[in-house]
Amino acid sequence: MPNFRTKINLPTYPFSINHHHRLLSLGSCFTQNIGQKLTNLKFQNNINPFGILYNPISIIDNLNCLLENHVFTENELFEHKELWHSFSHHSVFSKMEKAATLEGIQKTFETAQLELKNCHRLLLTFGTAHVFEELKSDRVVANCHKMPADLFRKRRLAL
């Protein structure tokens, strides 16, 4: 009789994830999708508290913000096309009012800080090795927010 399936021997790993673990997931749209599936399966999971982040520098910068108790201020926001944005966050945080943008950022940040302190597993996914640096500040941004391309320099990270 023919075999209509391929058997795959899965290796064992030195860690596991179960429903008793608290998870914090940061990164690309893969994190968003897998994180939502984990949440649907009743895992305790905080997904992308900065919104979707594609490059490793932005993920590390935002993790450092959480660890160093960074307080986001109005000075870190900018207006573009009638919305207030943060270069550290995805556009899901962008609002028409500066105070609303900052409030959403701060509320999510405080929750993520607690989750980071209490989580058992940190799930990270990197979407790209390319980064965009704002020319004015030489800072790698998490999101360009559809601003003109000539305000940024694109480069590929090296090992």
MIDO-893273 format. One record per residue: residue in three letters; x, y, z of N, C-alpha, C in turn. Coordinates in pm, whole numbers. Each point is the difference from the previous one (the first is absolute). Example, Ala and Ser with C-alpha at 12.3 -4.5 7.8 and 13.67 -1.06 7.14 Angstrom:
<tordren 'ALA', <1319, -569, 780>, <-89, 119, 0>, <90, 120, 0>>,
<tordren 'SER', <-35, 105, -72>, <82, 119, 6>, <-77, 109, 73>>,
END
This chain:
<tordren 'MET', <85, -118, 0>, <-85, 118, 0>, <90, 124, 0>>,
<tordren 'PRO', <-28, 98, -88>, <83, 121, -6>, <-16, 86, 126>>,
<tordren 'ASN', <107, 72, 31>, <0, 91, 116>, <-35, 140, -48>>,
<tordren 'PHE', <-114, 54, 43>, <-47, 129, -46>, <37, 115, 94>>,
<tordren 'ARG', <99, -19, 80>, <45, 107, 89>, <150, -13, 22>>,
<tordren 'THR', <57, 109, 35>, <142, 2, 30>, <15, 12, 152>>,
<tordren 'LYS', <72, -94, 58>, <26, 7, 143>, <119, 92, 24>>,
<tordren 'ILE', <-18, 88, 95>, <106, 93, 35>, <34, -19, 146>>,
<tordren 'ASN', <124, -24, 27>, <45, -11, 138>, <38, 139, 49>>,
<tordren 'LEU', <-76, 51, 94>, <26, 133, 53>, <104, -8, 111>>,
<tordren 'PRO', <99, 88, -4>, <101, -2, 106>, <-58, 54, 131>>,
<tordren 'THR', <60, -35, 109>, <-40, 57, 129>, <82, 126, 23>>,
<tordren 'TYR', <-60, 95, 71>, <65, 127, 25>, <16, 20, 150>>,
<tordren 'PRO', <94, 85, 40>, <23, 21, 144>, <-105, 90, 66>>,
<tordren 'PHE', <-101, 40, -74>, <-105, 85, 56>, <-135, -45, -57>>,
<tordren 'SER', <-104, 45, 62>, <-134, -29, -50>, <-89, 119, 31>>,
<tordren 'ILE', <-117, -3, -59>, <-101, 101, 27>, <-127, -76, 37>>,
<tordren 'ASN', <-59, 39, 112>, <-127, -60, 36>, <-94, 108, 55>>,
<tordren 'HIS', <-120, -38, 33>, <-102, 96, 41>, <27, 65, 135>>,
<tordren 'HIS', <98, -49, 72>, <37, 62, 127>, <101, 113, -20>>,
<tordren 'HIS', <56, 9, -118>, <100, 103, -30>, <-67, 130, -46>>,
<tordren 'ARG', <52, 110, 48>, <-40, 131, -49>, <97, 33, -114>>,
<tordren 'LEU', <-54, 51, -112>, <81, 28, -118>, <-5, 148, -33>>,
<tordren 'LEU', <111, 51, -50>, <6, 133, -59>, <59, -18, -138>>,
<tordren 'SER', <-73, 45, -101>, <40, -20, -140>, <27, 134, -65>>,
<tordren 'LEU', <117, 13, -61>, <38, 123, -69>, <54, -32, -138>>,
<tordren 'GLY', <-36, 81, -98>, <61, -16, -130>, <-92, 22, -117>>,
<tordren 'SER', <26, -78, -102>, <-61, 17, -131>, <-146, -45, -2>>,
<tordren 'CYS', <-57, 2, -119>, <-138, -46, -16>, <-13, -147, 32>>,
<tordren 'PHE', <109, -76, -8>, <-1, -141, 42>, <-35, -8, 149>>,
<tordren 'THR', <60, 89, 79>, <-33, 6, 143>, <-147, 30, 19>>,
<tordren 'GLN', <-51, 93, -79>, <-141, 38, 12>, <-91, -120, -27>>,
<tordren 'ASN', <31, -74, -107>, <-84, -113, -39>, <14, -119, 95>>,
<tordren 'ILE', <123, -38, 32>, <21, -112, 92>, <-47, 38, 139>>,
<tordren 'GLY', <27, 124, 41>, <-45, 47, 131>, <-151, -6, 13>>,
<tordren 'GLN', <-71, 36, -105>, <-146, -6, 4>, <-49, -144, 9>>,
<tordren 'LYS', <68, -90, -71>, <-37, -142, 10>, <23, -51, 142>>,
<tordren 'LEU', <112, 38, 62>, <25, -40, 138>, <-106, 55, 95>>,
<tordren 'THR', <-37, 126, -21>, <-105, 62, 82>, <-133, -73, -21>>,
<tordren 'ASN', <-32, -33, -123>, <-124, -74, -29>, <-1, -136, 68>>,
<tordren 'LEU', <120, -57, 20>, <13, -128, 68>, <14, 17, 152>>,
<tordren 'LYS', <-32, 121, 47>, <-7, 33, 143>, <136, 9, 69>>,
<tordren 'PHE', <108, 29, -77>, <129, 30, 62>, <-4, 144, 52>>,
<tordren 'GLN', <69, 27, 107>, <12, 136, 53>, <110, 70, -79>>,
<tordren 'ASN', <-38, 87, -91>, <95, 54, -96>, <-26, 148, -26>>,
<tordren 'ASN', <99, 83, 21>, <-7, 141, -37>, <69, 13, -135>>,
<tordren 'ILE', <-74, 41, -101>, <51, 2, -138>, <35, 142, -43>>,
<tordren 'ASN', <122, 18, -42>, <47, 124, -63>, <-49, 129, 67>>,
<tordren 'PRO', <47, 26, 121>, <-44, 122, 69>, <46, 130, -65>>,
<tordren 'PHE', <90, -8, -98>, <41, 118, -77>, <-58, -5, -141>>,
<tordren 'GLY', <-84, -98, -24>, <-48, -25, -135>, <100, -88, -73>>,
<tordren 'ILE', <-27, -28, -125>, <88, -85, -79>, <133, 71, -20>>,
<tordren 'LEU', <108, -73, 31>, <137, 50, -16>, <76, -99, -88>>,
<tordren 'TYR', <65, 50, -104>, <64, -92, -94>, <150, -17, 21>>,
<tordren 'ASN', <68, 102, 47>, <145, -12, 5>, <51, -23, 142>>,
<tordren 'PRO', <111, -71, 14>, <51, -35, 133>, <42, 121, 84>>,
<tordren 'ILE', <46, 106, -62>, <43, 118, 75>, <-120, 62, 72>>,
<tordren 'SER', <-111, 14, -68>, <-120, 57, 62>, <-54, -89, 112>>,
<tordren 'ILE', <7, -130, -21>, <-45, -93, 104>, <89, 15, 124>>,
<tordren 'ILE', <131, 4, -20>, <93, 16, 112>, <-19, 136, 67>>,
<tordren 'ASP', <-13, 105, -79>, <-23, 134, 58>, <-124, 2, 87>>,
<tordren 'ASN', <-108, -61, -47>, <-124, 0, 76>, <8, -90, 123>>,
<tordren 'LEU', <72, -111, -10>, <23, -82, 119>, <78, 80, 106>>,
<tordren 'ASN', <100, 74, -46>, <76, 85, 93>, <-89, 105, 64>>,
<tordren 'CYS', <-92, 58, -76>, <-95, 96, 57>, <-78, -64, 114>>,
<tordren 'LEU', <-45, -123, -21>, <-75, -71, 104>, <87, -24, 123>>,
<tordren 'LEU', <124, -43, -22>, <90, -31, 111>, <45, 124, 77>>,
<tordren 'GLU', <13, 111, -72>, <51, 123, 61>, <-110, 94, 47>>,
<tordren 'ASN', <-125, -47, -6>, <-114, 79, 44>, <-8, 135, -73>>,
<tordren 'HIS', <21, -3, -129>, <-6, 121, -82>, <-141, 60, 6>>,
<tordren 'VAL', <-6, 129, 13>, <-129, 69, -2>, <-9, 74, -133>>,
<tordren 'PHE', <-94, -39, -83>, <-19, 67, -127>, <-64, 137, 24>>,
<tordren 'THR', <46, 99, -74>, <-49, 137, 18>, <-54, 54, -133>>,
<tordren 'GLU', <-67, 112, 10>, <-52, 66, -120>, <112, 39, -95>>,
<tordren 'ASN', <121, 25, 53>, <114, 39, -84>, <42, -112, -95>>,
<tordren 'GLU', <-40, -124, 30>, <36, -113, -86>, <-104, -25, -109>>,
<tordren 'LEU', <-106, 79, 0>, <-104, -14, -101>, <19, 105, -109>>,
<tordren 'PHE', <-52, -29, -117>, <3, 95, -111>, <-130, -13, -77>>,
<tordren 'GLU', <-37, 108, -67>, <-123, 0, -77>, <31, -20, -147>>,
<tordren 'HIS', <-78, -85, -62>, <13, -23, -145>, <-137, -42, -51>>,
<tordren 'LYS', <-49, 73, -100>, <-130, -26, -62>, <-112, -7, 104>>,
<tordren 'GLU', <-2, 99, 87>, <-105, 20, 100>, <-6, -107, 108>>,
<tordren 'LEU', <107, -79, 14>, <8, -99, 106>, <130, 20, 78>>,
<tordren 'TRP', <-3, -35, 128>, <120, 5, 84>, <59, -140, 6>>,
<tordren 'HIS', <132, -8, -22>, <70, -128, -11>, <120, -3, 95>>,
<tordren 'SER', <50, -122, 19>, <125, -25, 71>, <87, -87, -89>>,
<tordren 'PHE', <128, 35, -11>, <91, -83, -79>, <31, -133, 69>>,
<tordren 'SER', <-40, -15, 126>, <22, -124, 73>, <-118, -96, -12>>,
<tordren 'HIS', <-108, 44, -61>, <-124, -76, 1>, <-59, -16, -140>>,
<tordren 'HIS', <-80, -101, -12>, <-78, -26, -122>, <-111, 105, -10>>,
<tordren 'SER', <-54, 16, -117>, <-103, 102, -23>, <-134, -30, 68>>,
<tordren 'VAL', <-17, -120, 57>, <-124, -26, 74>, <-13, 93, 120>>,
<tordren 'PHE', <111, 60, 44>, <-3, 95, 112>, <-27, 143, -46>>,
<tordren 'SER', <6, 27, -127>, <-14, 136, -54>, <-145, 47, 11>>,
<tordren 'LYS', <-16, 118, 55>, <-133, 59, 19>, <2, 146, -46>>,
<tordren 'MET', <-119, 57, -12>, <-10, 140, -43>, <42, 98, 110>>,
<tordren 'GLU', <-9, -44, 124>, <37, 87, 111>, <127, -52, 66>>,
<tordren 'LYS', <91, 91, 27>, <128, -34, 61>, <-19, -73, 133>>,
<tordren 'ALA', <-90, 52, 83>, <-23, -59, 132>, <-53, -143, -11>>,
<tordren 'ALA', <-86, -26, -96>, <-55, -134, -20>, <108, -97, -45>>,
<tordren 'THR', <89, 46, -86>, <112, -83, -46>, <87, -37, 119>>,
<tordren 'LEU', <38, 99, 77>, <88, -22, 115>, <-68, -89, 105>>,
<tordren 'GLU', <-128, 20, 21>, <-74, -81, 98>, <-2, -147, -41>>,
<tordren 'GLY', <-25, -27, -128>, <-1, -138, -49>, <137, -66, 12>>,
<tordren 'ILE', <104, 76, -32>, <136, -50, 10>, <33, -33, 145>>,
<tordren 'GLN', <-31, 91, 90>, <37, -16, 140>, <-78, -114, 67>>,
<tordren 'LYS', <-127, -11, -31>, <-83, -106, 59>, <52, -137, -40>>,
<tordren 'THR', <27, -18, -128>, <50, -127, -50>, <140, -28, 55>>,
<tordren 'PHE', <81, 105, 12>, <136, -13, 51>, <-1, -50, 145>>,
<tordren 'GLU', <-84, 58, 82>, <-7, -40, 141>, <-41, -147, 15>>,
<tordren 'THR', <-95, -43, -80>, <-42, -140, 1>, <116, -89, -43>>,
<tordren 'ALA', <73, 41, -105>, <112, -80, -51>, <112, -9, 103>>,
<tordren 'GLN', <23, 107, 76>, <103, -4, 104>, <-33, -107, 104>>,
<tordren 'LEU', <-124, -5, 43>, <-41, -103, 96>, <14, -139, -60>>,
<tordren 'GLU', <-39, -13, -125>, <10, -130, -67>, <145, -44, -12>>,
<tordren 'LEU', <90, 92, -33>, <141, -36, -14>, <56, -48, 133>>,
<tordren 'LYS', <-37, 66, 109>, <48, -41, 133>, <-54, -137, 40>>,
<tordren 'ASN', <-120, -33, -45>, <-66, -123, 43>, <-1, -111, -103>>,
<tordren 'CYS', <52, 25, -120>, <-12, -102, -104>, <103, -111, 20>>,
<tordren 'HIS', <-37, -116, -48>, <87, -117, 3>, <76, -17, -131>>,
<tordren 'ARG', <-61, 48, -107>, <60, -14, -133>, <-16, 130, -77>>,
<tordren 'LEU', <107, 41, -65>, <0, 116, -88>, <15, -53, -142>>,
<tordren 'LEU', <-101, 24, -83>, <1, -47, -138>, <34, 117, -91>>,
<tordren 'LEU', <108, -13, -78>, <44, 106, -90>, <5, -52, -142>>,
<tordren 'THR', <-50, 79, -94>, <15, -34, -142>, <52, 124, -72>>,
<tordren 'PHE', <96, -22, -85>, <60, 108, -77>, <-45, -13, -145>>,
<tordren 'GLY', <-50, 108, -56>, <-54, -5, -135>, <101, 35, -108>>,
<tordren 'THR', <101, 80, 36>, <93, 46, -102>, <132, 44, 63>>,
<tordren 'ALA', <105, -2, -79>, <129, 54, 42>, <18, 142, -51>>,
<tordren 'HIS', <-100, 51, -71>, <6, 138, -49>, <-60, 93, 103>>,
<tordren 'VAL', <63, 114, 16>, <-51, 102, 92>, <-9, 132, -74>>,
<tordren 'PHE', <-82, 88, 54>, <-10, 137, -50>, <45, 93, 111>>,
<tordren 'GLU', <94, 87, -33>, <51, 98, 95>, <-51, 137, -39>>,
<tordren 'GLU', <-54, 69, 97>, <-42, 138, -24>, <126, 83, -18>>,
<tordren 'LEU', <12, 71, -111>, <121, 76, -29>, <27, 109, 104>>,
<tordren 'LYS', <-105, 63, 48>, <14, 111, 95>, <65, -46, 131>>,
<tordren 'SER', <-32, -121, 45>, <48, -46, 130>, <97, -119, -8>>,
<tordren 'ASP', <14, -59, -118>, <77, -125, -18>, <-55, -115, 83>>,
<tordren 'ARG', <-125, 7, 36>, <-64, -101, 83>, <-74, -99, -87>>,
<tordren 'VAL', <14, -129, 32>, <-77, -103, -67>, <-144, 12, 48>>,
<tordren 'VAL', <-93, 5, -93>, <-141, 13, 34>, <-70, -134, -17>>,
<tordren 'ALA', <-102, -20, 81>, <-80, -123, -10>, <-99, 9, -114>>,
<tordren 'ASN', <-39, 123, -36>, <-102, 20, -102>, <20, 139, -61>>,
<tordren 'CYS', <-4, 9, -131>, <18, 128, -69>, <-132, 77, -13>>,
<tordren 'HIS', <-111, -62, 29>, <-132, 62, -2>, <-31, 72, -132>>,
<tordren 'LYS', <45, -60, -110>, <-27, 49, -136>, <49, 144, -21>>,
<tordren 'MET', <107, 33, 71>, <61, 132, -21>, <87, -7, -124>>,
<tordren 'PRO', <39, 114, -56>, <82, 0, -122>, <129, -80, 17>>,
<tordren 'ALA', <32, -79, -100>, <117, -88, 4>, <131, 77, 17>>,
<tordren 'ASP', <5, 124, -49>, <126, 75, 9>, <33, 46, 143>>,
<tordren 'LEU', <-87, -31, 96>, <28, 31, 141>, <74, -116, 69>>,
<tordren 'PHE', <20, -110, -74>, <56, -120, 59>, <113, -57, -85>>,
<tordren 'ARG', <84, -76, 66>, <106, -76, -66>, <-30, -147, 26>>,
<tordren 'LYS', <-3, -79, -105>, <-21, -144, 17>, <135, -69, -2>>,
<tordren 'ARG', <18, -91, 95>, <125, -77, 0>, <-29, -140, 52>>,
<tordren 'ARG', <91, -88, -32>, <-12, -139, 45>, <95, -22, 116>>,
<tordren 'LEU', <-52, -62, 104>, <83, -31, 118>, <103, -106, -35>>,
<tordren 'ALA', <116, 12, 58>, <106, -98, -21>, <24, -77, 129>>,
<tordren 'LEU', <60, -116, -12>, <31, -80, 119>, <113, 62, 79>>,
END
